[in-house]
Amino acid sequence: MSIANATAFTEKMSLVFSEIEDPPVERTRVHFLTDILIIGILSVIAAGKGWEDMENYGLSKYDWLKQFLALPEAMPSADTF
């Protein structure tokens, strides 16, 4: 997936996900829900089977993901997923 396609995908998913309420308290939130959901979806598409796979996918693709996701506090942990 090219960066342009990934950015367009992220923008579309952000619109879709914007209607989902992010339950954590604002002051304790360190990751964006959209980032978490997109990494989770991409991990599952890549045959990920659990939370650890989502974290490992994100870590292995971090440089690429950082080009179109915010990731303000680096990669979410398996516990976050």
C-alpha positions in Angstrom: 0.0 0.0 0.0 1.5 3.3 -1.0 1.6 6.2 1.4 -1.0 8.1 -0.6 -3.4 5.1 -0.4 -2.6 4.6 3.3 -3.3 8.2 4.0 -6.6 8.1 2.1 -7.5 4.9 4.0 -6.7 6.5 7.3 -8.8 9.5 6.5 -11.8 7.4 5.5 -11.4 5.2 8.6 -11.1 8.3 10.8 -14.5 9.4 9.5 -16.0 6.0 10.1 -14.4 5.7 13.6 -15.2 9.3 14.6 -18.7 8.1 15.7 -17.2 5.5 18.2 -17.0 6.9 21.7 -13.5 6.5 23.2 -14.2 5.4 26.8 -10.9 6.1 28.6 -10.7 9.3 30.7 -9.2 12.1 28.7 -6.3 12.7 31.1 -5.2 9.1 31.0 -5.5 8.6 27.2 -2.1 8.4 25.5 -3.1 6.8 22.2 -5.7 7.8 19.6 -8.5 5.3 19.2 -8.3 5.6 15.4 -4.6 4.6 15.5 -5.4 1.6 17.7 -8.3 0.4 15.5 -6.3 0.8 12.2 -3.3 -1.1 13.6 -5.6 -3.8 14.9 -7.4 -4.2 11.5 -4.2 -4.2 9.6 -2.8 -6.8 12.0 -5.8 -9.1 11.5 -5.6 -8.7 7.7 -1.9 -9.8 8.0 -3.1 -13.0 9.9 -2.6 -11.6 13.4 -4.5 -13.7 16.0 -4.3 -11.7 19.3 -3.2 -8.6 21.2 0.5 -9.5 21.1 0.3 -10.0 17.3 -1.2 -6.5 17.0 1.6 -5.0 19.1 4.3 -7.0 17.1 2.7 -6.0 13.8 2.8 -2.3 14.8 6.4 -2.5 16.0 7.5 -4.3 12.9 5.7 -1.7 10.6 6.3 1.3 12.9 8.3 3.5 10.4 5.6 2.9 7.7 2.6 3.4 10.1 4.2 6.6 11.4 3.9 8.1 8.0 0.1 8.2 8.1 -0.9 7.7 11.8 -0.3 10.1 14.7 1.2 7.6 17.2 2.0 10.4 19.7 3.3 8.0 22.3 5.0 5.4 20.0 3.3 2.0 19.6 0.4 0.9 21.8 1.2 -2.1 23.9 -0.6 -5.4 23.8 -2.5 -4.4 26.9 -3.7 -1.3 25.1 -5.1 -3.3 22.2 
